Amino acid sequence: MDAPVNLSAKPIVSVNDYDNIDGKYVGGDAKALSICNSTWNDGISAKVWRYVTTEKGGAKWSRMSEELPLNRVLDLSILLILCFMNMDKGENKCWKPEQVLADFPIHQNGEQLSVVINKWWIDVKGKPAPNENDIRKFYENLRNELDKGNLKERFRVIKKLLNEDDSYFKEENK
């Protein structure tokens, strides 16, 4: 399905029929990916176009379609890659709360951030927030995502694209 052109977000560049290659979500509601002028501010954003069935049996573009500024898309990709690169740095093949996995490689205004495993607490309603069991489950799910091959293929494509012609990404082109 093509990304819609009749809504406020106008896709400029898109991958239509994305639901045919959406990893383990093939056939799902994410019908297209696009890069467009941002709906909410001056800038460019990435958008996942979701098409859903309505309560009345019809279908429409979902208001739950996600839109992210491009820097956040790339920063999430960097965070994901750092998680995979640090899979085996935990005790007993799992991470611990407050463990620092890596320094986040993006700096702005001289601030250095770290990639950490969150410390959990009891929330205001007295319910336990995620704990080490949740961290272990996340870790195992992350390992499964990597081992199934869908992500490995995408990482290989990113690496190949960046290595094909890196002239744009060299320091002097800032």
N, C-alpha and C positions, 0 to 999 in steps of 0.2 A: 504494500500500500504506500502511496506517495505521501510525503509530509504535506499537511494542509497549507494552502496559500491564502485562505480566506479569513484567517484569524489575526489577532494583533501581532503575534510573533511571526515574522515572515522568514521562512528558511531560505538562506542564500545558497548554501552548499549542504547537500543532504545525502544520506544513505537510505534509500527507500527499500521497502520490503525487509527491513532489518530483522523482523521476527523470524525470518528463514535462517538466520545465522547467529541468533542470540544465545549461544552456548547451551546450557542446560534448560534455558527458557524458550527454546525454539517453539514457535507457534503461539507465543504469549501475546500480551497486549502492547508491547513496545514495537510499534510498526515502522518507525523511522527515527534516525538520528539526524540532527542538523546543527549547523553553526549559523547563527543569525544575529541581527542587531538585537540587542537586549530589549525585552519588553518593558523593563522597569527602570532602566537608567541608560546613560550614554555609554555605550560599550558594546562588546561582542560577547555572546554567551553560547554555550553548548546546550542543546535541548534534546531530551528523549521524548518522543511523541507517543503517547499511549492512547489506544482506541479501545473503548470498553462498551459492554452491553449495559443498557439502561434498565431500570426496574420495569419499564413498560415493554420490554422486549426489543427495543430499538438499539442503535449503537451511536456513539458520539466520541469526539475527541475529549479525553479526560482532562479535567482541571488539575488532576494530579500529575500531569506531564511535568517532568523536572526540567528546570532551567538553572544552569550554573555559570558563573563567570569563568572564562577560559583559564585564568590562573588557578582557580580552585579545582578544575578538572585535572590540570597537570599536577598540582600539589597532592591531590588524592592518589594519582598514579604513582607519584614518587613515594608516598606513604605506603602504598600497597607493595611496591617493589622492595622497600626497606624491610617490610614485614617478612617477605619471602626470603630475603637475603639473610635474615636473622632467625630463621626457623629453628636452627639447631643450637642456638646460644642459650637456651634455658636449661635449668636443672631438670633431669629426668625427661628431657625433650618437651618441656613446657615452660612458659614464662611465669614469673611471679609478680604480684602486685608491686608497683613502684619500680620495677626493673627498667633501667634505661636501655633501650635497644640500639639507639644510634643518635647522632646529632642530625637534626633536620638540615639538609644542605642548602636551603634557601635562607638568605639573610636579607633583612631590610632594616635600615636605620641602625645598623650595628648590632641588632639583637640576634642572639643565637638561641634557637629552640631545640629541645630534645624530643625524641620519639620515646614515649614512656608507656608502660602498661599501667592503666589507671588503678588508683587505690579506691576501693569501694567502702561504703559505709552503710549505716542504717538510715533509711530516708525519713522524712518528717512524719510519715504516717506509721512509723515503726516497722515497716516492711524491709526485709533485707534487700539491699541493692546487689547487683551482680558480685559474685565472689570467685574464689579460685576454681570452683567447678565450672562457672561460666567462662572463665579465661581458658580452662582446659578444653571446653567444648568449642570455643571460638578457634583455638589453636588447631584442634583436630579438623574442624571444618575448613580452615585455611589450607591445611595440608592436603585434604581431599580435593579442594578446588584446584590446587596446583597439580596433583597427581593425575587427575582426570584428563589432562591434556588441553582442555579448552583455553586455559590461561597461558600455558606454555607456548602454544601457537601464537597467541596475541603478543606475548613478550618477544618472541622471535621476529615477528613482523615489525614491531617497534624498533628493535635493535637493527634490523636490516635497513629500514628506512633511514634511521639516523646515521648509519654508516655509509649509505650509498653516496650521499653528497652532503658532507657536513660543513660545506663552505658557509652556509647561512648562520650556523651555530657557533662559529669561531668567535673568540673574544673581540676582534677588531670590528665586527659588524654590530656592535651594541648601538 
